[in-house]
Amino acid sequence: MTVVVSVDEILKTKPADRAKYLKEFAGCEISGKSLNELKQAKTTEDLIAAL
């Protein structure tokens, strides 16, 4: 399955709400290490690495 999301929109979302955003808009559930990295991401590169 391919999912397309806007990295910029995710980075604009509060770190604590990013997993919720991905679940609502892309149907993706993030957990574990990826969830922590998602919350800590500050750059596009950080976010891509988390996902």
Secondary structure, DSSP 8 states (H G I E B T S, - for coil): ------HHHHHHS-GGGHHHHHHHHH-----HHHHHHHHH--SHHHHHHH-
